[in-house]
Amino acid sequence: MSTRFTDRFAACAQQNRPALGIFTMAGDPDYETGAAILKALPGAGADFIELGMPFSDPMADGPGVQTAGQRALAAGQTLNKTLAMVAEFRKTDQDTPLLLMGYYNPIYIHGVDAFIKDALAAGVDGLIVVDLPPEEDEEFCIPALKAGLNFIRLATPTTDDKRLPVVLKNTSGFVYYVSMTGITGAAIKSHAAVGEAVKRIKTHTDLPVAVGFGIKTADDAALIGRDADGVVVGTAICNAVLGSLVDGKATPGTVAAVTTLVSGLASGVRRARS
């Protein structure tokens, strides 16, 4: 089945380069600025977008992503506003794949059936729900897949060959390989080990494999992109937003701080295999 994700990864493969995925927190530092950042990402070089759903009690987020979520929540961001932000984005962009990334609690409160319906109506392509393991697939993953949403699963350095088929069973869109054990924002200790892990995962699946956690610079993107089908950058984006703020508020340079960083990262993925 052709989806925005399959089409975009195929197009990048034809260009002999990895796809660049950009994570941004919905509503950070406020709704208007967050919406402007989201709208600007494709033009800056993002091939697909991971839009964070702010949550008060994240488990896997490092300080950069956590504080981005806290800023968004403090500014009044809600799940309904995040879905509205996607719908607004889709008014001018029908091509860029976009997934929502976050935790199950807000989805559960919204209601599984209502969330799936509302996400599809807004123009969401896929989901990453960090705290729902494969053993709970009947709860949300299976209904989401049946409705036409991609469900992207995380694999980690501790996901061995015995566990990997369980993780991959109901995965679609792409596989997200977490480059390290721990939280977002830490440094990658061995780019070579990440490359070997990507190759191992590819022996179990035909899906593209994108690598996230620890990719901060164009050089990181180029190194990881030699083996991965995609590279994902999140903490560096959140930190770029933070660095642009004055007294916690957006400035005229906030959107530009993000797009400048994304443009540099895009240059990294384009030279990954040259």
ChimeraX attribute file (.defattr): number of C-alpha atoms within 10 A of each C-alpha:
attribute: neighborCount
match mode: 1-to-1
recipient: residues
	/A:1	5
	/A:2	8
	/A:3	15
	/A:4	18
	/A:5	23
	/A:6	16
	/A:7	15
	/A:8	18
	/A:9	26
	/A:10	16
	/A:11	15
	/A:12	17
	/A:13	15
	/A:14	10
	/A:15	11
	/A:16	17
	/A:17	24
	/A:18	33
	/A:19	29
	/A:20	29
	/A:21	27
	/A:22	26
	/A:23	26
	/A:24	28
	/A:25	32
	/A:26	33
	/A:27	32
	/A:28	30
	/A:29	28
	/A:30	18
	/A:31	19
	/A:32	14
	/A:33	20
	/A:34	24
	/A:35	21
	/A:36	15
	/A:37	23
	/A:38	27
	/A:39	19
	/A:40	18
	/A:41	23
	/A:42	22
	/A:43	11
	/A:44	18
	/A:45	22
	/A:46	24
	/A:47	26
	/A:48	24
	/A:49	22
	/A:50	24
	/A:51	26
	/A:52	23
	/A:53	26
	/A:54	28
	/A:55	20
	/A:56	13
	/A:57	12
	/A:58	15
	/A:59	14
	/A:60	16
	/A:61	19
	/A:62	16
	/A:63	16
	/A:64	19
	/A:65	26
	/A:66	22
	/A:67	20
	/A:68	25
	/A:69	28
	/A:70	20
	/A:71	22
	/A:72	23
	/A:73	20
	/A:74	13
	/A:75	15
	/A:76	14
	/A:77	23
	/A:78	18
	/A:79	17
	/A:80	12
	/A:81	15
	/A:82	24
	/A:83	23
	/A:84	18
	/A:85	22
	/A:86	24
	/A:87	19
	/A:88	16
	/A:89	20
	/A:90	17
	/A:91	10
	/A:92	9
	/A:93	14
	/A:94	10
	/A:95	15
	/A:96	19
	/A:97	25
	/A:98	24
	/A:99	26
	/A:100	24
	/A:101	21
	/A:102	24
	/A:103	22
	/A:104	18
	/A:105	14
	/A:106	17
	/A:107	18
	/A:108	14
	/A:109	11
	/A:110	15
	/A:111	12
	/A:112	18
	/A:113	15
	/A:114	12
	/A:115	19
	/A:116	21
	/A:117	13
	/A:118	17
	/A:119	24
	/A:120	17
	/A:121	13
	/A:122	19
	/A:123	22
	/A:124	22
	/A:125	20
	/A:126	27
	/A:127	24
	/A:128	22
	/A:129	21
	/A:130	17
	/A:131	14
	/A:132	15
	/A:133	13
	/A:134	16
	/A:135	9
	/A:136	11
	/A:137	15
	/A:138	10
	/A:139	13
	/A:140	18
	/A:141	25
	/A:142	15
	/A:143	15
	/A:144	23
	/A:145	18
	/A:146	9
	/A:147	13
	/A:148	15
	/A:149	23
	/A:150	24
	/A:151	23
	/A:152	23
	/A:153	24
	/A:154	20
	/A:155	22
	/A:156	17
	/A:157	13
	/A:158	11
	/A:159	16
	/A:160	13
	/A:161	12
	/A:162	8
	/A:163	11
	/A:164	17
	/A:165	15
	/A:166	14
	/A:167	18
	/A:168	20
	/A:169	12
	/A:170	16
	/A:171	22
	/A:172	19
	/A:173	24
	/A:174	24
	/A:175	26
	/A:176	23
	/A:177	25
	/A:178	22
	/A:179	28
	/A:180	21
	/A:181	13
	/A:182	14
	/A:183	15
	/A:184	24
	/A:185	22
	/A:186	17
	/A:187	12
	/A:188	19
	/A:189	11
	/A:190	10
	/A:191	15
	/A:192	13
	/A:193	14
	/A:194	23
	/A:195	18
	/A:196	13
	/A:197	22
	/A:198	24
	/A:199	14
	/A:200	14
	/A:201	22
	/A:202	15
	/A:203	9
	/A:204	12
	/A:205	16
	/A:206	10
	/A:207	17
	/A:208	23
	/A:209	24
	/A:210	26
	/A:211	31
	/A:212	27
	/A:213	26
	/A:214	23
	/A:215	26
	/A:216	21
	/A:217	17
	/A:218	20
	/A:219	17
	/A:220	19
	/A:221	31
	/A:222	25
	/A:223	22
	/A:224	28
	/A:225	26
	/A:226	20
	/A:227	24
	/A:228	26
	/A:229	24
	/A:230	29
	/A:231	29
	/A:232	29
	/A:233	28
	/A:234	25
	/A:235	28
	/A:236	24
	/A:237	23
	/A:238	24
	/A:239	18
	/A:240	20
	/A:241	29
	/A:242	21
	/A:243	15
	/A:244	19
	/A:245	15
	/A:246	10
	/A:247	7
	/A:248	12
	/A:249	16
	/A:250	20
	/A:251	14
	/A:252	10
	/A:253	12
	/A:254	22
	/A:255	22
	/A:256	17
	/A:257	18
	/A:258	24
	/A:259	22
	/A:260	14
	/A:261	18
	/A:262	27
	/A:263	17
	/A:264	16
	/A:265	28
	/A:266	23
	/A:267	16
	/A:268	23
	/A:269	27
	/A:270	20
	/A:271	18
	/A:272	21
	/A:273	14
	/A:274	9
